Amino acid sequence: MDVAITSFSLTETGFYAAATCGRTSAYVSQNAWEVRVICQNASHQVWRGSGRAFKTFEEAAAAYKKPEMKAIIQAVKDHQNSERAKPS
């Protein structure tokens, strides 16, 4: 699946990314204690919830049924690992 990471921010405390796969959009962030995923769907737009929190990327991917969400989570994880591997 083709995932486009539309924004990415890496800080000392974690990172924040926005990504799109097909018609599915999500925000994914990670800090020292959690991975947070916010799917930009109708429910989020109405209730403005804070998404779902997980301990690992693997738990996050397993919690979603849609292959687009699984692809977004994996792409953000891979992008985050490549950004951290870059020399300063």
C-alpha positions as CSV (number, residue, x, y, z in Angstrom):
1,M,0.0,0.0,0.0
2,D,1.2,3.5,-0.8
3,V,1.5,5.6,2.4
4,A,2.3,9.3,2.3
5,I,3.8,10.8,5.4
6,T,2.5,14.4,5.2
7,S,4.3,15.7,8.3
8,F,7.0,14.5,10.7
9,S,8.5,16.1,13.8
10,L,11.2,14.5,15.9
11,T,12.0,16.0,19.3
12,E,14.0,15.0,22.4
13,T,10.9,13.5,24.0
14,G,9.4,11.6,21.0
15,F,8.0,12.2,17.6
16,Y,4.7,13.2,15.8
17,A,3.7,12.2,12.3
18,A,0.6,12.6,10.1
19,A,0.1,10.1,7.3
20,T,-2.4,9.1,4.6
21,C,-3.1,5.8,2.8
22,G,-5.8,6.0,0.2
23,R,-8.7,7.8,1.8
24,T,-7.6,7.0,5.4
25,S,-5.7,9.6,7.4
26,A,-4.1,9.3,10.9
27,Y,-1.8,10.9,13.3
28,V,0.7,8.7,15.1
29,S,3.0,9.8,17.9
30,Q,5.4,8.1,20.3
31,N,7.0,9.2,23.5
32,A,8.7,7.3,26.4
33,W,5.6,5.7,27.6
34,E,3.1,5.1,24.7
35,V,2.3,5.0,21.0
36,R,-0.8,7.1,20.3
37,V,-2.9,6.7,17.1
38,I,-5.6,9.0,16.1
39,C,-7.6,7.9,13.0
40,Q,-9.1,10.9,11.2
41,N,-12.6,9.5,10.7
42,A,-16.1,10.7,11.3
43,S,-16.1,9.8,14.9
44,H,-12.9,11.7,15.6
45,Q,-14.3,14.8,13.7
46,V,-17.4,14.8,15.9
47,W,-16.0,13.9,19.3
48,R,-12.4,15.1,18.9
49,G,-11.2,12.2,21.0
50,S,-7.5,11.7,21.9
51,G,-7.2,8.5,19.9
52,R,-6.0,5.2,21.3
53,A,-2.8,4.5,23.3
54,F,-0.6,1.4,23.0
55,K,2.6,0.2,24.4
56,T,4.2,-0.8,21.1
57,F,3.7,-0.3,17.4
58,E,2.9,-4.0,17.1
59,E,0.0,-3.6,19.5
60,A,-1.2,-0.6,17.7
61,A,-1.2,-2.4,14.3
62,A,-2.9,-5.4,15.7
63,A,-5.7,-3.3,17.1
64,Y,-6.9,-2.1,13.7
65,K,-8.8,-4.1,11.1
66,K,-8.3,-1.9,8.1
67,P,-5.1,-2.7,6.1
68,E,-4.7,1.1,5.5
69,M,-4.3,1.8,9.2
70,K,-1.9,-1.1,9.6
71,A,0.1,0.3,6.7
72,I,0.2,3.8,8.1
73,I,1.4,2.6,11.5
74,Q,4.1,0.4,9.9
75,A,5.2,3.3,7.6
76,V,5.5,5.8,10.4
77,K,7.5,3.3,12.5
78,D,9.9,2.7,9.6
79,H,10.2,6.4,8.9
80,Q,10.8,7.1,12.6
81,N,13.6,4.5,12.7
82,S,15.2,5.9,9.6
83,E,15.1,9.5,10.9
84,R,16.7,8.4,14.2
85,A,19.4,6.6,12.3
86,K,20.5,9.7,10.4
87,P,23.7,11.3,11.7
88,S,23.2,14.7,13.4
